[in-house]
Amino acid sequence: MNLTISGHHLEVTPALRTYVTGKLDRITRHFDQVVDVKVLLTVEKQKEKEKRQRAECNIHVKGSDLFAESAHEDLYAAVDELVDKLDRQVVRYKDKLQAHHHDPVKRMM
């Protein structure tokens, strides 16, 4: 899995990098066919304080691309919310891949 963590108007510290990496381990635990993960952490220059910390993530899995974003007052809370959204998407995608929605063949005599 290729992991890219970048910051916009923000320096990505080693503590922030390990936090994001630790949270993204949950996704790879549920679905092991993750090819590429790109995380973008931004601080928007707004006058109001609320929801100016944003986290976005693109995940390339075998056969599809998944995207999620979240905004919060605290960057760590935004990352938590982002990983929750991505986890739901990955589990739903995995279930869709494993589901066999065809009717059983009836015996003909």
N, CA, C and O atoms as CSV, one atom per row, in Angstrom:
chain,resi,resn,atom,element,x,y,z
A,1,MET,N,N,0.842,-1.175,0.000
A,1,MET,CA,C,0.000,0.000,0.000
A,1,MET,C,C,0.887,1.239,0.000
A,1,MET,O,O,1.759,1.394,0.855
A,2,ASN,N,N,0.654,2.111,-0.965
A,2,ASN,CA,C,1.359,3.384,-1.037
A,2,ASN,C,C,0.569,4.422,-0.258
A,2,ASN,O,O,-0.621,4.613,-0.506
A,3,LEU,N,N,1.217,5.085,0.672
A,3,LEU,CA,C,0.559,6.085,1.506
A,3,LEU,C,C,1.232,7.432,1.300
A,3,LEU,O,O,2.443,7.565,1.472
A,4,THR,N,N,0.422,8.447,0.924
A,4,THR,CA,C,0.919,9.799,0.746
A,4,THR,C,C,0.120,10.722,1.659
A,4,THR,O,O,-1.102,10.817,1.543
A,5,ILE,N,N,0.818,11.401,2.566
A,5,ILE,CA,C,0.168,12.359,3.466
A,5,ILE,C,C,0.773,13.721,3.180
A,5,ILE,O,O,1.982,13.914,3.314
A,6,SER,N,N,-0.075,14.668,2.785
A,6,SER,CA,C,0.426,16.005,2.485
A,6,SER,C,C,-0.425,17.045,3.202
A,6,SER,O,O,-1.566,16.782,3.581
A,7,GLY,N,N,0.144,18.217,3.378
A,7,GLY,CA,C,-0.539,19.292,4.081
A,7,GLY,C,C,-0.636,20.535,3.214
A,7,GLY,O,O,0.267,20.824,2.429
A,8,HIS,N,N,-1.713,21.259,3.356
A,8,HIS,CA,C,-1.926,22.501,2.641
A,8,HIS,C,C,-2.139,23.591,3.690
A,8,HIS,O,O,-3.089,23.531,4.469
A,9,HIS,N,N,-1.260,24.577,3.706
A,9,HIS,CA,C,-1.216,25.605,4.755
A,9,HIS,C,C,-0.953,24.959,6.117
A,9,HIS,O,O,-1.428,25.446,7.143
A,10,LEU,N,N,-0.209,23.881,6.118
A,10,LEU,CA,C,0.003,23.107,7.340
A,10,LEU,C,C,1.252,22.254,7.167
A,10,LEU,O,O,1.474,21.670,6.106
A,11,GLU,N,N,2.058,22.186,8.206
A,11,GLU,CA,C,3.210,21.287,8.187
A,11,GLU,C,C,2.802,19.970,8.829
A,11,GLU,O,O,2.276,19.948,9.942
A,12,VAL,N,N,3.045,18.878,8.125
A,12,VAL,CA,C,2.681,17.561,8.638
A,12,VAL,C,C,3.801,17.105,9.571
A,12,VAL,O,O,4.895,16.754,9.128
A,13,THR,N,N,3.510,17.118,10.860
A,13,THR,CA,C,4.496,16.731,11.864
A,13,THR,C,C,4.577,15.214,11.946
A,13,THR,O,O,3.655,14.522,11.513
A,14,PRO,N,N,5.665,14.689,12.495
A,14,PRO,CA,C,5.754,13.232,12.659
A,14,PRO,C,C,4.647,12.656,13.543
A,14,PRO,O,O,4.186,11.539,13.309
A,15,ALA,N,N,4.221,13.408,14.552
A,15,ALA,CA,C,3.138,12.926,15.412
A,15,ALA,C,C,1.831,12.830,14.630
A,15,ALA,O,O,1.081,11.866,14.787
A,16,LEU,N,N,1.561,13.812,13.798
A,16,LEU,CA,C,0.356,13.794,12.969
A,16,LEU,C,C,0.422,12.669,11.947
A,16,LEU,O,O,-0.580,12.008,11.675
A,17,ARG,N,N,1.607,12.453,11.381
A,17,ARG,CA,C,1.798,11.380,10.398
A,17,ARG,C,C,1.564,10.002,11.028
A,17,ARG,O,O,0.914,9.151,10.421
A,18,THR,N,N,2.082,9.778,12.229
A,18,THR,CA,C,1.872,8.483,12.882
A,18,THR,C,C,0.420,8.302,13.297
A,18,THR,O,O,-0.089,7.181,13.285
A,19,TYR,N,N,-0.259,9.395,13.665
A,19,TYR,CA,C,-1.670,9.312,14.040
A,19,TYR,C,C,-2.516,8.892,12.838
A,19,TYR,O,O,-3.356,8.000,12.948
A,20,VAL,N,N,-2.292,9.538,11.694
A,20,VAL,CA,C,-3.048,9.207,10.479
A,20,VAL,C,C,-2.735,7.784,10.031
A,20,VAL,O,O,-3.644,7.049,9.645
A,21,THR,N,N,-1.475,7.388,10.076
A,21,THR,CA,C,-1.089,6.038,9.679
A,21,THR,C,C,-1.730,4.993,10.586
A,21,THR,O,O,-2.203,3.961,10.110
A,22,GLY,N,N,-1.745,5.256,11.874
A,22,GLY,CA,C,-2.372,4.323,12.815
A,22,GLY,C,C,-3.865,4.188,12.586
A,22,GLY,O,O,-4.417,3.093,12.696
A,23,LYS,N,N,-4.530,5.308,12.265
A,23,LYS,CA,C,-5.963,5.253,11.995
A,23,LYS,C,C,-6.265,4.522,10.688
A,23,LYS,O,O,-7.263,3.808,10.597
A,24,LEU,N,N,-5.412,4.693,9.675
A,24,LEU,CA,C,-5.654,4.050,8.386
A,24,LEU,C,C,-5.380,2.546,8.423
A,24,LEU,O,O,-5.780,1.825,7.509
A,25,ASP,N,N,-4.710,2.071,9.459
A,25,ASP,CA,C,-4.505,0.627,9.608
A,25,ASP,C,C,-5.829,-0.100,9.748
A,25,ASP,O,O,-5.940,-1.267,9.372
A,26,ARG,N,N,-6.836,0.578,10.285
A,26,ARG,CA,C,-8.156,-0.023,10.446
A,26,ARG,C,C,-8.768,-0.388,9.090
A,26,ARG,O,O,-9.458,-1.399,8.960
A,27,ILE,N,N,-8.505,0.448,8.086
A,27,ILE,CA,C,-9.045,0.188,6.755
A,27,ILE,C,C,-8.354,-1.013,6.124
A,27,ILE,O,O,-9.012,-1.862,5.523
A,28,THR,N,N,-7.042,-1.091,6.253
A,28,THR,CA,C,-6.327,-2.228,5.661
A,28,THR,C,C,-6.618,-3.521,6.411
A,28,THR,O,O,-6.450,-4.609,5.859
A,29,ARG,N,N,-7.049,-3.413,7.656
A,29,ARG,CA,C,-7.427,-4.617,8.399
A,29,ARG,C,C,-8.731,-5.199,7.863
A,29,ARG,O,O,-8.922,-6.415,7.862
A,30,HIS,N,N,-9.644,-4.306,7.399
A,30,HIS,CA,C,-10.916,-4.773,6.858
A,30,HIS,C,C,-10.822,-5.213,5.406
A,30,HIS,O,O,-11.559,-6.105,4.985
A,31,PHE,N,N,-9.930,-4.606,4.635
A,31,PHE,CA,C,-9.846,-4.881,3.206
A,31,PHE,C,C,-8.391,-4.799,2.796
A,31,PHE,O,O,-7.787,-3.729,2.864
A,32,ASP,N,N,-7.823,-5.911,2.374
A,32,ASP,CA,C,-6.386,-5.956,2.132
A,32,ASP,C,C,-5.986,-5.618,0.698
A,32,ASP,O,O,-4.796,-5.640,0.384
A,33,GLN,N,N,-6.932,-5.308,-0.178
A,33,GLN,CA,C,-6.606,-5.003,-1.565
A,33,GLN,C,C,-6.536,-3.503,-1.829
A,33,GLN,O,O,-6.927,-3.042,-2.901
A,34,VAL,N,N,-6.039,-2.741,-0.856
A,34,VAL,CA,C,-5.865,-1.302,-1.005
A,34,VAL,C,C,-4.540,-1.066,-1.727
A,34,VAL,O,O,-3.489,-1.526,-1.282
A,35,VAL,N,N,-4.602,-0.340,-2.851
A,35,VAL,CA,C,-3.413,-0.112,-3.658
A,35,VAL,C,C,-2.729,1.191,-3.262
A,35,VAL,O,O,-1.518,1.219,-3.041
A,36,ASP,N,N,-3.505,2.271,-3.172
A,36,ASP,CA,C,-2.919,3.594,-2.980
A,36,ASP,C,C,-3.824,4.436,-2.082
A,36,ASP,O,O,-5.047,4.406,-2.224
A,37,VAL,N,N,-3.225,5.186,-1.160
A,37,VAL,CA,C,-3.976,6.078,-0.268
A,37,VAL,C,C,-3.312,7.444,-0.305
A,37,VAL,O,O,-2.108,7.571,-0.082
A,38,LYS,N,N,-4.125,8.482,-0.593
A,38,LYS,CA,C,-3.624,9.854,-0.590
A,38,LYS,C,C,-4.452,10.663,0.400
A,38,LYS,O,O,-5.671,10.765,0.262
A,39,VAL,N,N,-3.788,11.234,1.395
A,39,VAL,CA,C,-4.456,12.026,2.435
A,39,VAL,C,C,-3.995,13.465,2.299
A,39,VAL,O,O,-2.799,13.736,2.197
A,40,LEU,N,N,-4.957,14.394,2.298
A,40,LEU,CA,C,-4.654,15.817,2.236
A,40,LEU,C,C,-5.240,16.490,3.469
A,40,LEU,O,O,-6.452,16.457,3.684
A,41,LEU,N,N,-4.385,17.096,4.273
A,41,LEU,CA,C,-4.799,17.806,5.478
A,41,LEU,C,C,-4.651,19.298,5.210
A,41,LEU,O,O,-3.581,19.755,4.810
A,42,THR,N,N,-5.730,20.064,5.430
A,42,THR,CA,C,-5.679,21.494,5.143
A,42,THR,C,C,-6.210,22.306,6.313
A,42,THR,O,O,-7.020,21.833,7.110
A,43,VAL,N,N,-5.736,23.526,6.393
A,43,VAL,CA,C,-6.277,24.518,7.322
A,43,VAL,C,C,-6.765,25.665,6.460
A,43,VAL,O,O,-5.978,26.325,5.782
A,44,GLU,N,N,-8.070,25.899,6.489
A,44,GLU,CA,C,-8.640,26.953,5.671
A,44,GLU,C,C,-8.521,28.296,6.393
A,44,GLU,O,O,-8.629,28.361,7.618
A,45,LYS,N,N,-8.305,29.338,5.645
A,45,LYS,CA,C,-8.119,30.673,6.202
A,45,LYS,C,C,-9.464,31.396,6.274
A,45,LYS,O,O,-9.705,32.365,5.555
A,46,GLN,N,N,-10.326,30.906,7.153
A,46,GLN,CA,C,-11.631,31.526,7.328
A,46,GLN,C,C,-11.612,32.398,8.575
A,46,GLN,O,O,-10.781,32.217,9.465
A,47,LYS,N,N,-12.533,33.336,8.625
A,47,LYS,CA,C,-12.605,34.206,9.798
A,47,LYS,C,C,-13.209,33.488,10.998
A,47,LYS,O,O,-12.770,33.678,12.132
A,48,GLU,N,N,-14.225,32.657,10.738
A,48,GLU,CA,C,-14.818,31.923,11.855
A,48,GLU,C,C,-13.955,30.705,12.180
A,48,GLU,O,O,-13.299,30.142,11.303
A,49,LYS,N,N,-13.966,30.318,13.421
A,49,LYS,CA,C,-13.096,29.253,13.889
A,49,LYS,C,C,-13.629,27.863,13.571
A,49,LYS,O,O,-12.848,26.925,13.411
A,50,GLU,N,N,-14.944,27.716,13.477
A,50,GLU,CA,C,-15.495,26.372,13.385
A,50,GLU,C,C,-15.295,25.766,11.997
A,50,GLU,O,O,-15.450,26.433,10.974
A,51,LYS,N,N,-14.958,24.518,11.998
A,51,LYS,CA,C,-14.805,23.685,10.802
A,51,LYS,C,C,-13.807,24.258,9.801
A,51,LYS,O,O,-14.087,24.298,8.603
A,52,ARG,N,N,-12.668,24.692,10.271
A,52,ARG,CA,C,-11.660,25.157,9.338
A,52,ARG,C,C,-10.542,24.148,9.138
A,52,ARG,O,O,-9.705,24.332,8.254
A,53,GLN,N,N,-10.507,23.098,9.928
A,53,GLN,CA,C,-9.537,22.016,9.746
A,53,GLN,C,C,-10.200,20.951,8.874
A,53,GLN,O,O,-11.259,20.433,9.231
A,54,ARG,N,N,-9.594,20.622,7.743
A,54,ARG,CA,C,-10.203,19.665,6.822
A,54,ARG,C,C,-9.254,18.507,6.563
A,54,ARG,O,O,-8.033,18.663,6.551
A,55,ALA,N,N,-9.852,17.345,6.357
A,55,ALA,CA,C,-9.097,16.156,5.990
A,55,ALA,C,C,-9.814,15.504,4.813
A,55,ALA,O,O,-11.025,15.284,4.856
A,56,GLU,N,N,-9.058,15.198,3.764
A,56,GLU,CA,C,-9.596,14.539,2.579
A,56,GLU,C,C,-8.752,13.313,2.296
A,56,GLU,O,O,-7.560,13.275,2.601
A,57,CYS,N,N,-9.389,12.310,1.707
A,57,CYS,CA,C,-8.649,11.093,1.410
A,57,CYS,C,C,-9.192,10.441,0.140
A,57,CYS,O,O,-10.404,10.302,-0.026
A,58,ASN,N,N,-8.293,10.047,-0.744
A,58,ASN,CA,C,-8.606,9.243,-1.919
A,58,ASN,C,C,-7.986,7.872,-1.707
A,58,ASN,O,O,-6.797,7.762,-1.406
A,59,ILE,N,N,-8.783,6.835,-1.863
A,59,ILE,CA,C,-8.279,5.474,-1.742
A,59,ILE,C,C,-8.517,4.758,-3.058
A,59,ILE,O,O,-9.641,4.711,-3.558
A,60,HIS,N,N,-7.462,4.207,-3.609
A,60,HIS,CA,C,-7.581,3.405,-4.820
A,60,HIS,C,C,-7.518,1.944,-4.403
A,60,HIS,O,O,-6.479,1.454,-3.960
A,61,VAL,N,N,-8.640,1.259,-4.550
A,61,VAL,CA,C,-8.693,-0.169,-4.253
A,61,VAL,C,C,-8.804,-0.913,-5.566
A,61,VAL,O,O,-9.030,-0.306,-6.613
A,62,LYS,N,N,-8.650,-2.190,-5.516
A,62,LYS,CA,C,-8.705,-3.001,-6.729
A,62,LYS,C,C,-10.100,-2.886,-7.347
A,62,LYS,O,O,-11.068,-3.440,-6.827
A,63,GLY,N,N,-10.186,-2.164,-8.452
A,63,GLY,CA,C,-11.443,-2.056,-9.167
A,63,GLY,C,C,-12.214,-0.773,-8.965
A,63,GLY,O,O,-13.203,-0.560,-9.665
A,64,SER,N,N,-11.819,0.100,-8.042
A,64,SER,CA,C,-12.603,1.308,-7.780
A,64,SER,C,C,-11.759,2.341,-7.036
A,64,SER,O,O,-10.670,2.048,-6.543
A,65,ASP,N,N,-12.299,3.558,-6.973
A,65,ASP,CA,C,-11.709,4.634,-6.178
A,65,ASP,C,C,-12.737,5.101,-5.162
A,65,ASP,O,O,-13.915,5.246,-5.490
A,66,LEU,N,N,-12.305,5.336,-3.940
A,66,LEU,CA,C,-13.175,5.812,-2.871
A,66,LEU,C,C,-12.659,7.163,-2.404
A,66,LEU,O,O,-11.450,7.386,-2.340
A,67,PHE,N,N,-13.592,8.073,-2.075
A,67,PHE,CA,C,-13.220,9.410,-1.624
A,67,PHE,C,C,-14.072,9.793,-0.421
A,67,PHE,O,O,-15.262,9.481,-0.364
A,68,ALA,N,N,-13.452,10.471,0.536
A,68,ALA,CA,C,-14.190,10.999,1.684
A,68,ALA,C,C,-13.487,12.261,2.156
A,68,ALA,O,O,-12.284,12.438,1.962
A,69,GLU,N,N,-14.272,13.137,2.782
A,69,GLU,CA,C,-13.714,14.354,3.362
A,69,GLU,C,C,-14.485,14.697,4.626
A,69,GLU,O,O,-15.648,14.327,4.781
A,70,SER,N,N,-13.824,15.403,5.519
A,70,SER,CA,C,-14.495,15.852,6.732
A,70,SER,C,C,-13.845,17.156,7.190
A,70,SER,O,O,-12.681,17.431,6.902
A,71,ALA,N,N,-14.634,17.943,7.908
A,71,ALA,CA,C,-14.155,19.221,8.431
A,71,ALA,C,C,-14.566,19.319,9.897
A,71,ALA,O,O,-15.661,18.907,10.279
A,72,HIS,N,N,-13.677,19.866,10.699
A,72,HIS,CA,C,-13.932,19.964,12.129
A,72,HIS,C,C,-13.073,21.091,12.701
A,72,HIS,O,O,-12.192,21.619,12.021
A,73,GLU,N,N,-13.336,21.449,13.943
A,73,GLU,CA,C,-12.524,22.463,14.620
A,73,GLU,C,C,-11.129,21.941,14.937
A,73,GLU,O,O,-10.153,22.692,14.910
A,74,ASP,N,N,-11.044,20.646,15.237
A,74,ASP,CA,C,-9.787,20.002,15.608
A,74,ASP,C,C,-9.377,19.064,14.481
A,74,ASP,O,O,-10.203,18.307,13.970
A,75,LEU,N,N,-8.109,19.108,14.091
A,75,LEU,CA,C,-7.642,18.279,12.979
A,75,LEU,C,C,-7.690,16.795,13.322
A,75,LEU,O,O,-8.000,15.974,12.459
A,76,TYR,N,N,-7.390,16.442,14.558
A,76,TYR,CA,C,-7.439,15.032,14.959
A,76,TYR,C,C,-8.876,14.510,14.916
A,76,TYR,O,O,-9.101,13.360,14.537
A,77,ALA,N,N,-9.847,15.335,15.296
A,77,ALA,CA,C,-11.249,14.935,15.209
A,77,ALA,C,C,-11.679,14.805,13.752
A,77,ALA,O,O,-12.474,13.926,13.420
A,78,ALA,N,N,-11.164,15.668,12.880
A,78,ALA,CA,C,-11.470,15.567,11.455
A,78,ALA,C,C,-10.910,14.270,10.871
A,78,ALA,O,O,-11.555,13.634,10.037
A,79,VAL,N,N,-9.722,13.882,11.305
A,79,VAL,CA,C,-9.134,12.624,10.836
A,79,VAL,C,C,-9.953,11.431,11.335
A,79,VAL,O,O,-10.178,10.477,10.591
A,80,ASP,N,N,-10.398,11.485,12.595
A,80,ASP,CA,C,-11.239,10.407,13.131
A,80,ASP,C,C,-12.520,10.259,12.324
A,80,ASP,O,O,-12.908,9.147,11.963
A,81,GLU,N,N,-13.177,11.377,12.042
A,81,GLU,CA,C,-14.421,11.349,11.272
A,81,GLU,C,C,-14.173,10.849,9.845
A,81,GLU,O,O,-14.988,10.115,9.287
A,82,LEU,N,N,-13.048,11.252,9.266
A,82,LEU,CA,C,-12.686,10.813,7.920
A,82,LEU,C,C,-12.494,9.306,7.864
A,82,LEU,O,O,-12.989,8.649,6.949
A,83,VAL,N,N,-11.785,8.764,8.826
A,83,VAL,CA,C,-11.523,7.323,8.839
A,83,VAL,C,C,-12.814,6.542,9.072
A,83,VAL,O,O,-12.984,5.457,8.517
A,84,ASP,N,N,-13.728,7.078,9.886
A,84,ASP,CA,C,-15.026,6.418,10.065
A,84,ASP,C,C,-15.785,6.341,8.742
A,84,ASP,O,O,-16.352,5.300,8.411
A,85,LYS,N,N,-15.795,7.437,7.989
A,85,LYS,CA,C,-16.475,7.451,6.697
A,85,LYS,C,C,-15.825,6.467,5.722
A,85,LYS,O,O,-16.515,5.716,5.032
A,86,LEU,N,N,-14.505,6.480,5.674
A,86,LEU,CA,C,-13.798,5.586,4.761
A,86,LEU,C,C,-14.000,4.131,5.138
A,86,LEU,O,O,-14.126,3.271,4.266
A,87,ASP,N,N,-14.031,3.854,6.418
A,87,ASP,CA,C,-14.219,2.486,6.882
A,87,ASP,C,C,-15.581,1.959,6.441
A,87,ASP,O,O,-15.693,0.818,5.992
A,88,ARG,N,N,-16.615,2.788,6.568
A,88,ARG,CA,C,-17.946,2.375,6.110
A,88,ARG,C,C,-17.953,2.130,4.610
A,88,ARG,O,O,-18.565,1.168,4.144
A,89,GLN,N,N,-17.277,2.991,3.841
A,89,GLN,CA,C,-17.237,2.813,2.391
A,89,GLN,C,C,-16.500,1.544,2.004
A,89,GLN,O,O,-16.938,0.819,1.111
A,90,VAL,N,N,-15.390,1.271,2.665
A,90,VAL,CA,C,-14.594,0.088,2.331
A,90,VAL,C,C,-15.357,-1.185,2.682
A,90,VAL,O,O,-15.352,-2.138,1.903
A,91,VAL,N,N,-16.007,-1.216,3.830
A,91,VAL,CA,C,-16.785,-2.395,4.222
A,91,VAL,C,C,-17.939,-2.614,3.247
A,91,VAL,O,O,-18.224,-3.750,2.870
A,92,ARG,N,N,-18.611,-1.525,2.833
A,92,ARG,CA,C,-19.707,-1.639,1.874
A,92,ARG,C,C,-19.193,-2.142,0.521
A,92,ARG,O,O,-19.848,-2.960,-0.124
A,93,TYR,N,N,-18.029,-1.657,0.091
A,93,TYR,CA,C,-17.445,-2.101,-1.171
A,93,TYR,C,C,-17.047,-3.580,-1.104
A,93,TYR,O,O,-17.251,-4.333,-2.056
A,94,LYS,N,N,-16.482,-3.976,0.024
A,94,LYS,CA,C,-16.079,-5.375,0.192
A,94,LYS,C,C,-17.296,-6.294,0.189
A,94,LYS,O,O,-17.264,-7.363,-0.420
A,95,ASP,N,N,-18.372,-5.882,0.867
A,95,ASP,CA,C,-19.598,-6.683,0.863
A,95,ASP,C,C,-20.186,-6.781,-0.537
A,95,ASP,O,O,-20.716,-7.824,-0.920
A,96,LYS,N,N,-20.096,-5.706,-1.293
A,96,LYS,CA,C,-20.619,-5.717,-2.656
A,96,LYS,C,C,-19.820,-6.676,-3.536
A,96,LYS,O,O,-20.384,-7.350,-4.398
A,97,LEU,N,N,-18.524,-6.735,-3.318
A,97,LEU,CA,C,-17.689,-7.659,-4.092
A,97,LEU,C,C,-17.982,-9.116,-3.748
A,97,LEU,O,O,-17.976,-9.981,-4.624
A,98,GLN,N,N,-18.238,-9.381,-2.475
A,98,GLN,CA,C,-18.429,-10.752,-2.032
A,98,GLN,C,C,-19.858,-11.245,-2.177
A,98,GLN,O,O,-20.107,-12.446,-2.072
A,99,ALA,N,N,-20.807,-10.340,-2.418
A,99,ALA,CA,C,-22.217,-10.735,-2.507
A,99,ALA,C,C,-22.470,-11.476,-3.816
A,99,ALA,O,O,-21.980,-11.085,-4.876
A,100,HIS,N,N,-23.226,-12.528,-3.721
A,100,HIS,CA,C,-23.610,-13.298,-4.893
A,100,HIS,C,C,-25.121,-13.178,-5.009
A,100,HIS,O,O,-25.864,-13.915,-4.360
A,101,HIS,N,N,-25.566,-12.254,-5.833
A,101,HIS,CA,C,-26.983,-11.928,-5.916
A,101,HIS,C,C,-27.690,-12.679,-7.044
A,101,HIS,O,O,-28.553,-12.102,-7.705
A,102,HIS,N,N,-27.362,-13.905,-7.275
A,102,HIS,CA,C,-28.080,-14.644,-8.304
A,102,HIS,C,C,-28.961,-15.702,-7.658
A,102,HIS,O,O,-28.641,-16.247,-6.601
A,103,ASP,N,N,-30.059,-15.971,-8.308
A,103,ASP,CA,C,-31.005,-16.948,-7.786
A,103,ASP,C,C,-30.443,-18.348,-8.019
A,103,ASP,O,O,-29.748,-18.590,-9.006
A,104,PRO,N,N,-30.746,-19.259,-7.113
A,104,PRO,CA,C,-30.268,-20.632,-7.315
A,104,PRO,C,C,-30.984,-21.270,-8.506
A,104,PRO,O,O,-32.141,-20.966,-8.797
A,105,VAL,N,N,-30.278,-22.142,-9.168
A,105,VAL,CA,C,-30.841,-22.822,-10.330
A,105,VAL,C,C,-31.809,-23.893,-9.855
A,105,VAL,O,O,-31.490,-24.700,-8.981
A,106,LYS,N,N,-33.000,-23.886,-10.448
A,106,LYS,CA,C,-33.991,-24.888,-10.086
A,106,LYS,C,C,-33.719,-26.166,-10.862
A,106,LYS,O,O,-33.293,-26.131,-12.016
A,107,ARG,N,N,-33.965,-27.265,-10.226
A,107,ARG,CA,C,-33.766,-28.560,-10.895
A,107,ARG,C,C,-34.851,-28.815,-11.916
A,107,ARG,O,O,-36.034,-28.564,-11.683
A,108,MET,N,N,-34.429,-29.303,-13.008
A,108,MET,CA,C,-35.401,-29.658,-14.039
A,108,MET,C,C,-35.384,-31.170,-14.201
A,108,MET,O,O,-34.321,-31.763,-14.386
A,109,MET,N,N,-36.534,-31.788,-14.134
A,109,MET,CA,C,-36.615,-33.246,-14.262
A,109,MET,C,C,-37.404,-33.635,-15.452
A,109,MET,O,O,-37.576,-34.825,-15.717
